[in-house]
């Protein structure tokens, strides 16, 4: 287990404290829970961003190569 030091201004602290109290969690547990929720939630992009990605030939080639290598077992995939 690791210890983090987090410096926030009073308004942010009050908001986190209020939210953690409402969730019946201590602050450290609430921050960990909220962070994990954020990191594992689905992220959406708009159509313009998706078109940029799909039209980037170098990126698509690299992604396809990575997918091929992952399927071949060249990497260990870690799930949270």
PDB file of N, CA, C and O in Angstrom:
ATOM      1  N   UNK A   1       0.846  -1.168   0.000  1.00  0.00           N
ATOM      2  CA  UNK A   1       0.000   0.000   0.000  1.00  0.00           C
ATOM      3  C   UNK A   1       0.898   1.241   0.000  1.00  0.00           C
ATOM      4  O   UNK A   1       1.939   1.258   0.658  1.00  0.00           O
ATOM      5  N   UNK A   2       0.502   2.247  -0.720  1.00  0.00           N
ATOM      6  CA  UNK A   2       1.269   3.491  -0.830  1.00  0.00           C
ATOM      7  C   UNK A   2       0.498   4.633  -0.178  1.00  0.00           C
ATOM      8  O   UNK A   2      -0.728   4.588  -0.076  1.00  0.00           O
ATOM      9  N   UNK A   3       1.223   5.648   0.258  1.00  0.00           N
ATOM     10  CA  UNK A   3       0.631   6.846   0.834  1.00  0.00           C
ATOM     11  C   UNK A   3       0.837   8.002  -0.125  1.00  0.00           C
ATOM     12  O   UNK A   3       1.944   8.220  -0.618  1.00  0.00           O
ATOM     13  N   UNK A   4      -0.222   8.738  -0.389  1.00  0.00           N
ATOM     14  CA  UNK A   4      -0.163   9.914  -1.249  1.00  0.00           C
ATOM     15  C   UNK A   4      -0.426  11.158  -0.420  1.00  0.00           C
ATOM     16  O   UNK A   4      -1.237  11.138   0.507  1.00  0.00           O
ATOM     17  N   UNK A   5       0.253  12.226  -0.753  1.00  0.00           N
ATOM     18  CA  UNK A   5      -0.036  13.529  -0.158  1.00  0.00           C
ATOM     19  C   UNK A   5      -0.683  14.366  -1.237  1.00  0.00           C
ATOM     20  O   UNK A   5      -0.138  14.513  -2.330  1.00  0.00           O
ATOM     21  N   UNK A   6      -1.839  14.914  -0.934  1.00  0.00           N
ATOM     22  CA  UNK A   6      -2.611  15.676  -1.906  1.00  0.00           C
ATOM     23  C   UNK A   6      -2.847  17.065  -1.346  1.00  0.00           C
ATOM     24  O   UNK A   6      -3.370  17.219  -0.242  1.00  0.00           O
ATOM     25  N   UNK A   7      -2.459  18.078  -2.115  1.00  0.00           N
ATOM     26  CA  UNK A   7      -2.643  19.449  -1.673  1.00  0.00           C
ATOM     27  C   UNK A   7      -3.747  20.077  -2.509  1.00  0.00           C
ATOM     28  O   UNK A   7      -3.607  20.204  -3.726  1.00  0.00           O
ATOM     29  N   UNK A   8      -4.849  20.474  -1.866  1.00  0.00           N
ATOM     30  CA  UNK A   8      -5.971  21.121  -2.547  1.00  0.00           C
ATOM     31  C   UNK A   8      -6.367  22.361  -1.758  1.00  0.00           C
ATOM     32  O   UNK A   8      -6.095  22.464  -0.562  1.00  0.00           O
ATOM     33  N   UNK A   9      -7.015  23.302  -2.444  1.00  0.00           N
ATOM     34  CA  UNK A   9      -7.449  24.487  -1.715  1.00  0.00           C
ATOM     35  C   UNK A   9      -8.701  24.164  -0.889  1.00  0.00           C
ATOM     36  O   UNK A   9      -9.305  23.103  -1.047  1.00  0.00           O
ATOM     37  N   UNK A  10      -9.068  25.076  -0.026  1.00  0.00           N
ATOM     38  CA  UNK A  10     -10.150  24.828   0.933  1.00  0.00           C
ATOM     39  C   UNK A  10     -11.480  24.506   0.267  1.00  0.00           C
ATOM     40  O   UNK A  10     -12.225  23.660   0.762  1.00  0.00           O
ATOM     41  N   UNK A  11     -11.792  25.165  -0.848  1.00  0.00           N
ATOM     42  CA  UNK A  11     -13.064  24.905  -1.525  1.00  0.00           C
ATOM     43  C   UNK A  11     -13.122  23.483  -2.075  1.00  0.00           C
ATOM     44  O   UNK A  11     -14.151  22.815  -1.970  1.00  0.00           O
ATOM     45  N   UNK A  12     -12.034  23.028  -2.654  1.00  0.00           N
ATOM     46  CA  UNK A  12     -11.989  21.670  -3.191  1.00  0.00           C
ATOM     47  C   UNK A  12     -12.080  20.663  -2.050  1.00  0.00           C
ATOM     48  O   UNK A  12     -12.800  19.669  -2.152  1.00  0.00           O
ATOM     49  N   UNK A  13     -11.358  20.916  -0.973  1.00  0.00           N
ATOM     50  CA  UNK A  13     -11.421  20.028   0.188  1.00  0.00           C
ATOM     51  C   UNK A  13     -12.850  19.912   0.705  1.00  0.00           C
ATOM     52  O   UNK A  13     -13.330  18.815   0.991  1.00  0.00           O
ATOM     53  N   UNK A  14     -13.526  21.058   0.822  1.00  0.00           N
ATOM     54  CA  UNK A  14     -14.902  21.054   1.327  1.00  0.00           C
ATOM     55  C   UNK A  14     -15.814  20.228   0.424  1.00  0.00           C
ATOM     56  O   UNK A  14     -16.685  19.503   0.905  1.00  0.00           O
ATOM     57  N   UNK A  15     -15.611  20.342  -0.881  1.00  0.00           N
ATOM     58  CA  UNK A  15     -16.429  19.586  -1.823  1.00  0.00           C
ATOM     59  C   UNK A  15     -16.168  18.089  -1.688  1.00  0.00           C
ATOM     60  O   UNK A  15     -17.104  17.290  -1.678  1.00  0.00           O
ATOM     61  N   UNK A  16     -14.894  17.712  -1.583  1.00  0.00           N
ATOM     62  CA  UNK A  16     -14.550  16.292  -1.429  1.00  0.00           C
ATOM     63  C   UNK A  16     -15.090  15.764  -0.101  1.00  0.00           C
ATOM     64  O   UNK A  16     -15.643  14.665  -0.048  1.00  0.00           O
ATOM     65  N   UNK A  17     -14.934  16.531   0.955  1.00  0.00           N
ATOM     66  CA  UNK A  17     -15.403  16.120   2.279  1.00  0.00           C
ATOM     67  C   UNK A  17     -16.913  15.923   2.287  1.00  0.00           C
ATOM     68  O   UNK A  17     -17.412  14.939   2.834  1.00  0.00           O
ATOM     69  N   UNK A  18     -17.638  16.855   1.683  1.00  0.00           N
ATOM     70  CA  UNK A  18     -19.091  16.760   1.623  1.00  0.00           C
ATOM     71  C   UNK A  18     -19.514  15.515   0.836  1.00  0.00           C
ATOM     72  O   UNK A  18     -20.422  14.793   1.247  1.00  0.00           O
ATOM     73  N   UNK A  19     -18.852  15.273  -0.291  1.00  0.00           N
ATOM     74  CA  UNK A  19     -19.182  14.106  -1.108  1.00  0.00           C
ATOM     75  C   UNK A  19     -18.847  12.808  -0.383  1.00  0.00           C
ATOM     76  O   UNK A  19     -19.620  11.851  -0.435  1.00  0.00           O
ATOM     77  N   UNK A  20     -17.703  12.767   0.292  1.00  0.00           N
ATOM     78  CA  UNK A  20     -17.322  11.542   0.999  1.00  0.00           C
ATOM     79  C   UNK A  20     -18.266  11.268   2.165  1.00  0.00           C
ATOM     80  O   UNK A  20     -18.624  10.118   2.419  1.00  0.00           O
ATOM     81  N   UNK A  21     -18.668  12.319   2.870  1.00  0.00           N
ATOM     82  CA  UNK A  21     -19.642  12.140   3.950  1.00  0.00           C
ATOM     83  C   UNK A  21     -20.967  11.609   3.408  1.00  0.00           C
ATOM     84  O   UNK A  21     -21.588  10.726   3.999  1.00  0.00           O
ATOM     85  N   UNK A  22     -21.384  12.165   2.273  1.00  0.00           N
ATOM     86  CA  UNK A  22     -22.632  11.724   1.660  1.00  0.00           C
ATOM     87  C   UNK A  22     -22.579  10.274   1.204  1.00  0.00           C
ATOM     88  O   UNK A  22     -23.596   9.580   1.212  1.00  0.00           O
ATOM     89  N   UNK A  23     -21.411   9.820   0.812  1.00  0.00           N
ATOM     90  CA  UNK A  23     -21.235   8.430   0.381  1.00  0.00           C
ATOM     91  C   UNK A  23     -20.899   7.510   1.552  1.00  0.00           C
ATOM     92  O   UNK A  23     -20.696   6.310   1.372  1.00  0.00           O
ATOM     93  N   UNK A  24     -20.844   8.090   2.761  1.00  0.00           N
ATOM     94  CA  UNK A  24     -20.500   7.338   3.970  1.00  0.00           C
ATOM     95  C   UNK A  24     -19.156   6.625   3.822  1.00  0.00           C
ATOM     96  O   UNK A  24     -19.017   5.449   4.160  1.00  0.00           O
ATOM     97  N   UNK A  25     -18.166   7.371   3.307  1.00  0.00           N
ATOM     98  CA  UNK A  25     -16.807   6.873   3.142  1.00  0.00           C
ATOM     99  C   UNK A  25     -15.849   7.879   3.771  1.00  0.00           C
ATOM    100  O   UNK A  25     -16.165   9.066   3.856  1.00  0.00           O
ATOM    101  N   UNK A  26     -14.684   7.415   4.211  1.00  0.00           N
ATOM    102  CA  UNK A  26     -13.686   8.387   4.637  1.00  0.00           C
ATOM    103  C   UNK A  26     -13.085   9.018   3.380  1.00  0.00           C
ATOM    104  O   UNK A  26     -13.251   8.488   2.281  1.00  0.00           O
ATOM    105  N   UNK A  27     -12.402  10.127   3.532  1.00  0.00           N
ATOM    106  CA  UNK A  27     -11.925  10.881   2.371  1.00  0.00           C
ATOM    107  C   UNK A  27     -10.986  10.041   1.497  1.00  0.00           C
ATOM    108  O   UNK A  27     -11.137  10.030   0.275  1.00  0.00           O
ATOM    109  N   UNK A  28     -10.035   9.348   2.093  1.00  0.00           N
ATOM    110  CA  UNK A  28      -9.090   8.581   1.278  1.00  0.00           C
ATOM    111  C   UNK A  28      -9.808   7.485   0.492  1.00  0.00           C
ATOM    112  O   UNK A  28      -9.495   7.253  -0.676  1.00  0.00           O
ATOM    113  N   UNK A  29     -10.760   6.815   1.122  1.00  0.00           N
ATOM    114  CA  UNK A  29     -11.505   5.779   0.434  1.00  0.00           C
ATOM    115  C   UNK A  29     -12.356   6.382  -0.683  1.00  0.00           C
ATOM    116  O   UNK A  29     -12.461   5.803  -1.764  1.00  0.00           O
ATOM    117  N   UNK A  30     -12.957   7.533  -0.430  1.00  0.00           N
ATOM    118  CA  UNK A  30     -13.770   8.198  -1.452  1.00  0.00           C
ATOM    119  C   UNK A  30     -12.921   8.605  -2.657  1.00  0.00           C
ATOM    120  O   UNK A  30     -13.325   8.400  -3.802  1.00  0.00           O
ATOM    121  N   UNK A  31     -11.747   9.179  -2.398  1.00  0.00           N
ATOM    122  CA  UNK A  31     -10.868   9.600  -3.498  1.00  0.00           C
ATOM    123  C   UNK A  31     -10.433   8.383  -4.307  1.00  0.00           C
ATOM    124  O   UNK A  31     -10.419   8.436  -5.537  1.00  0.00           O
ATOM    125  N   UNK A  32     -10.079   7.288  -3.635  1.00  0.00           N
ATOM    126  CA  UNK A  32      -9.691   6.079  -4.350  1.00  0.00           C
ATOM    127  C   UNK A  32     -10.851   5.552  -5.191  1.00  0.00           C
ATOM    128  O   UNK A  32     -10.669   5.219  -6.362  1.00  0.00           O
ATOM    129  N   UNK A  33     -12.038   5.475  -4.597  1.00  0.00           N
ATOM    130  CA  UNK A  33     -13.215   4.993  -5.298  1.00  0.00           C
ATOM    131  C   UNK A  33     -13.541   5.880  -6.502  1.00  0.00           C
ATOM    132  O   UNK A  33     -13.793   5.374  -7.596  1.00  0.00           O
ATOM    133  N   UNK A  34     -13.536   7.199  -6.303  1.00  0.00           N
ATOM    134  CA  UNK A  34     -13.857   8.128  -7.386  1.00  0.00           C
ATOM    135  C   UNK A  34     -12.831   8.044  -8.513  1.00  0.00           C
ATOM    136  O   UNK A  34     -13.189   8.125  -9.688  1.00  0.00           O
ATOM    137  N   UNK A  35     -11.576   7.884  -8.162  1.00  0.00           N
ATOM    138  CA  UNK A  35     -10.528   7.763  -9.168  1.00  0.00           C
ATOM    139  C   UNK A  35     -10.702   6.497  -9.986  1.00  0.00           C
ATOM    140  O   UNK A  35     -10.601   6.532 -11.213  1.00  0.00           O
ATOM    141  N   UNK A  36     -10.961   5.384  -9.326  1.00  0.00           N
ATOM    142  CA  UNK A  36     -11.165   4.130 -10.040  1.00  0.00           C
ATOM    143  C   UNK A  36     -12.402   4.197 -10.934  1.00  0.00           C
ATOM    144  O   UNK A  36     -12.391   3.675 -12.048  1.00  0.00           O
ATOM    145  N   UNK A  37     -13.464   4.837 -10.451  1.00  0.00           N
ATOM    146  CA  UNK A  37     -14.661   5.012 -11.279  1.00  0.00           C
ATOM    147  C   UNK A  37     -14.324   5.807 -12.533  1.00  0.00           C
ATOM    148  O   UNK A  37     -14.755   5.458 -13.631  1.00  0.00           O
ATOM    149  N   UNK A  38     -13.555   6.872 -12.367  1.00  0.00           N
ATOM    150  CA  UNK A  38     -13.176   7.709 -13.498  1.00  0.00           C
ATOM    151  C   UNK A  38     -12.317   6.931 -14.491  1.00  0.00           C
ATOM    152  O   UNK A  38     -12.543   6.993 -15.700  1.00  0.00           O
ATOM    153  N   UNK A  39     -11.341   6.206 -13.980  1.00  0.00           N
ATOM    154  CA  UNK A  39     -10.412   5.489 -14.850  1.00  0.00           C
ATOM    155  C   UNK A  39     -11.058   4.332 -15.595  1.00  0.00           C
ATOM    156  O   UNK A  39     -10.608   3.970 -16.682  1.00  0.00           O
ATOM    157  N   UNK A  40     -12.096   3.754 -15.034  1.00  0.00           N
ATOM    158  CA  UNK A  40     -12.715   2.596 -15.667  1.00  0.00           C
ATOM    159  C   UNK A  40     -14.011   2.926 -16.401  1.00  0.00           C
ATOM    160  O   UNK A  40     -14.638   2.035 -16.975  1.00  0.00           O
ATOM    161  N   UNK A  41     -14.415   4.178 -16.391  1.00  0.00           N
ATOM    162  CA  UNK A  41     -15.656   4.547 -17.070  1.00  0.00           C
ATOM    163  C   UNK A  41     -15.418   4.667 -18.572  1.00  0.00           C
ATOM    164  O   UNK A  41     -14.292   4.875 -19.024  1.00  0.00           O
ATOM    165  N   UNK A  42     -16.478   4.536 -19.318  1.00  0.00           N
ATOM    166  CA  UNK A  42     -16.377   4.680 -20.769  1.00  0.00           C
ATOM    167  C   UNK A  42     -16.147   6.131 -21.128  1.00  0.00           C
ATOM    168  O   UNK A  42     -16.749   7.038 -20.553  1.00  0.00           O
ATOM    169  N   UNK A  43     -15.274   6.328 -22.081  1.00  0.00           N
ATOM    170  CA  UNK A  43     -14.987   7.668 -22.560  1.00  0.00           C
ATOM    171  C   UNK A  43     -15.550   7.790 -23.965  1.00  0.00           C
ATOM    172  O   UNK A  43     -15.434   6.866 -24.770  1.00  0.00           O
ATOM    173  N   UNK A  44     -16.151   8.913 -24.255  1.00  0.00           N
ATOM    174  CA  UNK A  44     -16.763   9.122 -25.550  1.00  0.00           C
ATOM    175  C   UNK A  44     -16.041  10.229 -26.299  1.00  0.00           C
ATOM    176  O   UNK A  44     -15.533  11.174 -25.694  1.00  0.00           O
ATOM    177  N   UNK A  45     -16.000  10.106 -27.610  1.00  0.00           N
ATOM    178  CA  UNK A  45     -15.428  11.146 -28.444  1.00  0.00           C
ATOM    179  C   UNK A  45     -16.469  11.547 -29.473  1.00  0.00           C
ATOM    180  O   UNK A  45     -17.359  10.764 -29.805  1.00  0.00           O
ATOM    181  N   UNK A  46     -16.355  12.771 -29.978  1.00  0.00           N
ATOM    182  CA  UNK A  46     -17.328  13.214 -30.976  1.00  0.00           C
ATOM    183  C   UNK A  46     -16.941  12.706 -32.365  1.00  0.00           C
ATOM    184  O   UNK A  46     -15.857  12.155 -32.557  1.00  0.00           O
ATOM    185  N   UNK A  47     -17.830  12.899 -33.314  1.00  0.00           N
ATOM    186  CA  UNK A  47     -17.619  12.379 -34.672  1.00  0.00           C
ATOM    187  C   UNK A  47     -16.373  12.952 -35.327  1.00  0.00           C
ATOM    188  O   UNK A  47     -15.675  12.238 -36.047  1.00  0.00           O
ATOM    189  N   UNK A  48     -16.079  14.233 -35.092  1.00  0.00           N
ATOM    190  CA  UNK A  48     -14.881  14.837 -35.683  1.00  0.00           C
ATOM    191  C   UNK A  48     -13.615  14.157 -35.194  1.00  0.00           C
ATOM    192  O   UNK A  48     -12.719  13.860 -35.984  1.00  0.00           O
ATOM    193  N   UNK A  49     -13.538  13.907 -33.882  1.00  0.00           N
ATOM    194  CA  UNK A  49     -12.365  13.226 -33.330  1.00  0.00           C
ATOM    195  C   UNK A  49     -12.240  11.809 -33.893  1.00  0.00           C
ATOM    196  O   UNK A  49     -11.143  11.369 -34.237  1.00  0.00           O
ATOM    197  N   UNK A  50     -13.361  11.103 -33.984  1.00  0.00           N
ATOM    198  CA  UNK A  50     -13.322   9.740 -34.505  1.00  0.00           C
ATOM    199  C   UNK A  50     -12.878   9.739 -35.963  1.00  0.00           C
ATOM    200  O   UNK A  50     -12.107   8.870 -36.370  1.00  0.00           O
ATOM    201  N   UNK A  51     -13.353  10.700 -36.758  1.00  0.00           N
ATOM    202  CA  UNK A  51     -12.931  10.785 -38.155  1.00  0.00           C
ATOM    203  C   UNK A  51     -11.436  11.061 -38.271  1.00  0.00           C
ATOM    204  O   UNK A  51     -10.768  10.514 -39.149  1.00  0.00           O
ATOM    205  N   UNK A  52     -10.906  11.914 -37.383  1.00  0.00           N
ATOM    206  CA  UNK A  52      -9.461  12.182 -37.381  1.00  0.00           C
ATOM    207  C   UNK A  52      -8.681  10.903 -37.096  1.00  0.00           C
ATOM    208  O   UNK A  52      -7.679  10.612 -37.750  1.00  0.00           O
ATOM    209  N   UNK A  53      -9.151  10.152 -36.122  1.00  0.00           N
ATOM    210  CA  UNK A  53      -8.482   8.896 -35.761  1.00  0.00           C
ATOM    211  C   UNK A  53      -8.527   7.915 -36.923  1.00  0.00           C
ATOM    212  O   UNK A  53      -7.506   7.334 -37.290  1.00  0.00           O
ATOM    213  N   UNK A  54      -9.706   7.732 -37.500  1.00  0.00           N
ATOM    214  CA  UNK A  54      -9.868   6.749 -38.567  1.00  0.00           C
ATOM    215  C   UNK A  54      -9.130   7.133 -39.841  1.00  0.00           C
ATOM    216  O   UNK A  54      -8.798   6.266 -40.650  1.00  0.00           O
ATOM    217  N   UNK A  55      -8.871   8.415 -40.027  1.00  0.00           N
ATOM    218  CA  UNK A  55      -8.164   8.874 -41.222  1.00  0.00           C
ATOM    219  C   UNK A  55      -6.657   8.990 -41.031  1.00  0.00           C
ATOM    220  O   UNK A  55      -5.942   9.363 -41.960  1.00  0.00           O
ATOM    221  N   UNK A  56      -6.169   8.673 -39.830  1.00  0.00           N
ATOM    222  CA  UNK A  56      -4.738   8.723 -39.544  1.00  0.00           C
ATOM    223  C   UNK A  56      -4.134   7.354 -39.868  1.00  0.00           C
ATOM    224  O   UNK A  56      -4.172   6.441 -39.044  1.00  0.00           O
ATOM    225  N   UNK A  57      -3.581   7.223 -41.066  1.00  0.00           N
ATOM    226  CA  UNK A  57      -3.095   5.924 -41.539  1.00  0.00           C
ATOM    227  C   UNK A  57      -1.980   5.352 -40.663  1.00  0.00           C
ATOM    228  O   UNK A  57      -1.934   4.146 -40.421  1.00  0.00           O
ATOM    229  N   UNK A  58      -1.083   6.221 -40.188  1.00  0.00           N
ATOM    230  CA  UNK A  58       0.021   5.749 -39.341  1.00  0.00           C
ATOM    231  C   UNK A  58      -0.525   5.194 -38.028  1.00  0.00           C
ATOM    232  O   UNK A  58      -0.096   4.137 -37.567  1.00  0.00           O
ATOM    233  N   UNK A  59      -1.477   5.916 -37.428  1.00  0.00           N
ATOM    234  CA  UNK A  59      -2.077   5.464 -36.172  1.00  0.00           C
ATOM    235  C   UNK A  59      -2.816   4.150 -36.365  1.00  0.00           C
ATOM    236  O   UNK A  59      -2.647   3.226 -35.570  1.00  0.00           O
ATOM    237  N   UNK A  60      -3.628   4.052 -37.403  1.00  0.00           N
ATOM    238  CA  UNK A  60      -4.388   2.827 -37.656  1.00  0.00           C
ATOM    239  C   UNK A  60      -3.451   1.647 -37.881  1.00  0.00           C
ATOM    240  O   UNK A  60      -3.703   0.551 -37.379  1.00  0.00           O
ATOM    241  N   UNK A  61      -2.382   1.859 -38.624  1.00  0.00           N
ATOM    242  CA  UNK A  61      -1.409   0.786 -38.859  1.00  0.00           C
ATOM    243  C   UNK A  61      -0.788   0.326 -37.539  1.00  0.00           C
ATOM    244  O   UNK A  61      -0.629  -0.870 -37.297  1.00  0.00           O
ATOM    245  N   UNK A  62      -0.438   1.301 -36.687  1.00  0.00           N
ATOM    246  CA  UNK A  62       0.162   0.989 -35.393  1.00  0.00           C
ATOM    247  C   UNK A  62      -0.824   0.241 -34.491  1.00  0.00           C
ATOM    248  O   UNK A  62      -0.448  -0.724 -33.827  1.00  0.00           O
ATOM    249  N   UNK A  63      -2.076   0.681 -34.467  1.00  0.00           N
ATOM    250  CA  UNK A  63      -3.098   0.015 -33.647  1.00  0.00           C
ATOM    251  C   UNK A  63      -3.328  -1.420 -34.126  1.00  0.00           C
ATOM    252  O   UNK A  63      -3.443  -2.339 -33.315  1.00  0.00           O
ATOM    253  N   UNK A  64      -3.394  -1.604 -35.427  1.00  0.00           N
ATOM    254  CA  UNK A  64      -3.585  -2.955 -35.971  1.00  0.00           C
ATOM    255  C   UNK A  64      -2.407  -3.856 -35.652  1.00  0.00           C
ATOM    256  O   UNK A  64      -2.590  -5.035 -35.352  1.00  0.00           O
ATOM    257  N   UNK A  65      -1.199  -3.312 -35.715  1.00  0.00           N
ATOM    258  CA  UNK A  65      -0.008  -4.092 -35.366  1.00  0.00           C
ATOM    259  C   UNK A  65      -0.047  -4.488 -33.893  1.00  0.00           C
ATOM    260  O   UNK A  65       0.251  -5.631 -33.547  1.00  0.00           O
ATOM    261  N   UNK A  66      -0.416  -3.542 -33.025  1.00  0.00           N
ATOM    262  CA  UNK A  66      -0.526  -3.835 -31.597  1.00  0.00           C
ATOM    263  C   UNK A  66      -1.583  -4.884 -31.312  1.00  0.00           C
ATOM    264  O   UNK A  66      -1.387  -5.751 -30.460  1.00  0.00           O
ATOM    265  N   UNK A  67      -2.706  -4.812 -32.020  1.00  0.00           N
ATOM    266  CA  UNK A  67      -3.764  -5.802 -31.857  1.00  0.00           C
ATOM    267  C   UNK A  67      -3.279  -7.183 -32.286  1.00  0.00           C
ATOM    268  O   UNK A  67      -3.548  -8.177 -31.612  1.00  0.00           O
ATOM    269  N   UNK A  68      -2.573  -7.241 -33.393  1.00  0.00           N
ATOM    270  CA  UNK A  68      -2.028  -8.510 -33.876  1.00  0.00           C
ATOM    271  C   UNK A  68      -1.048  -9.092 -32.844  1.00  0.00           C
ATOM    272  O   UNK A  68      -1.080 -10.289 -32.560  1.00  0.00           O
ATOM    273  N   UNK A  69      -0.189  -8.247 -32.293  1.00  0.00           N
ATOM    274  CA  UNK A  69       0.783  -8.715 -31.298  1.00  0.00           C
ATOM    275  C   UNK A  69       0.085  -9.168 -30.021  1.00  0.00           C
ATOM    276  O   UNK A  69       0.489 -10.159 -29.412  1.00  0.00           O
ATOM    277  N   UNK A  70      -0.956  -8.453 -29.612  1.00  0.00           N
ATOM    278  CA  UNK A  70      -1.692  -8.840 -28.408  1.00  0.00           C
ATOM    279  C   UNK A  70      -2.373 -10.186 -28.607  1.00  0.00           C
ATOM    280  O   UNK A  70      -2.346 -11.040 -27.720  1.00  0.00           O
ATOM    281  N   UNK A  71      -2.985 -10.372 -29.773  1.00  0.00           N
ATOM    282  CA  UNK A  71      -3.636 -11.648 -30.059  1.00  0.00           C
ATOM    283  C   UNK A  71      -2.629 -12.792 -30.114  1.00  0.00           C
ATOM    284  O   UNK A  71      -2.957 -13.931 -29.781  1.00  0.00           O
ATOM    285  N   UNK A  72      -1.408 -12.490 -30.532  1.00  0.00           N
ATOM    286  CA  UNK A  72      -0.359 -13.519 -30.605  1.00  0.00           C
ATOM    287  C   UNK A  72       0.227 -13.832 -29.231  1.00  0.00           C
ATOM    288  O   UNK A  72       1.050 -14.739 -29.102  1.00  0.00           O
ATOM    289  N   UNK A  73      -0.188 -13.095 -28.208  1.00  0.00           N
ATOM    290  CA  UNK A  73       0.299 -13.352 -26.862  1.00  0.00           C
ATOM    291  C   UNK A  73       1.616 -12.679 -26.551  1.00  0.00           C
ATOM    292  O   UNK A  73       2.297 -13.066 -25.602  1.00  0.00           O
ATOM    293  N   UNK A  74       1.990 -11.674 -27.335  1.00  0.00           N
ATOM    294  CA  UNK A  74       3.250 -10.983 -27.103  1.00  0.00           C
ATOM    295  C   UNK A  74       3.206 -10.047 -25.909  1.00  0.00           C
ATOM    296  O   UNK A  74       4.247  -9.567 -25.461  1.00  0.00           O
ATOM    297  N   UNK A  75       2.009  -9.779 -25.385  1.00  0.00           N
ATOM    298  CA  UNK A  75       1.844  -8.852 -24.262  1.00  0.00           C
ATOM    299  C   UNK A  75       0.963  -9.492 -23.204  1.00  0.00           C
ATOM    300  O   UNK A  75       0.159 -10.378 -23.491  1.00  0.00           O
ATOM    301  N   UNK A  76       1.132  -9.029 -21.987  1.00  0.00           N
ATOM    302  CA  UNK A  76       0.231  -9.409 -20.908  1.00  0.00           C
ATOM    303  C   UNK A  76      -0.754  -8.261 -20.707  1.00  0.00           C
ATOM    304  O   UNK A  76      -0.350  -7.130 -20.439  1.00  0.00           O
ATOM    305  N   UNK A  77      -2.018  -8.551 -20.833  1.00  0.00           N
ATOM    306  CA  UNK A  77      -3.043  -7.528 -20.674  1.00  0.00           C
ATOM    307  C   UNK A  77      -3.492  -7.543 -19.211  1.00  0.00           C
ATOM    308  O   UNK A  77      -3.842  -8.596 -18.679  1.00  0.00           O
ATOM    309  N   UNK A  78      -3.481  -6.381 -18.567  1.00  0.00           N
ATOM    310  CA  UNK A  78      -3.843  -6.257 -17.162  1.00  0.00           C
ATOM    311  C   UNK A  78      -5.181  -5.550 -17.075  1.00  0.00           C
ATOM    312  O   UNK A  78      -5.336  -4.441 -17.587  1.00  0.00           O
ATOM    313  N   UNK A  79      -6.149  -6.186 -16.431  1.00  0.00           N
ATOM    314  CA  UNK A  79      -7.487  -5.608 -16.254  1.00  0.00           C
ATOM    315  C   UNK A  79      -7.653  -5.172 -14.812  1.00  0.00           C
ATOM    316  O   UNK A  79      -7.161  -5.834 -13.898  1.00  0.00           O
ATOM    317  N   UNK A  80      -8.323  -4.095 -14.608  1.00  0.00           N
ATOM    318  CA  UNK A  80      -8.626  -3.611 -13.253  1.00  0.00           C
ATOM    319  C   UNK A  80     -10.001  -4.020 -12.863  1.00  0.00           C
ATOM    320  O   UNK A  80     -10.448  -3.711 -11.759  1.00  0.00           O
TER     321      UNK A  80
END
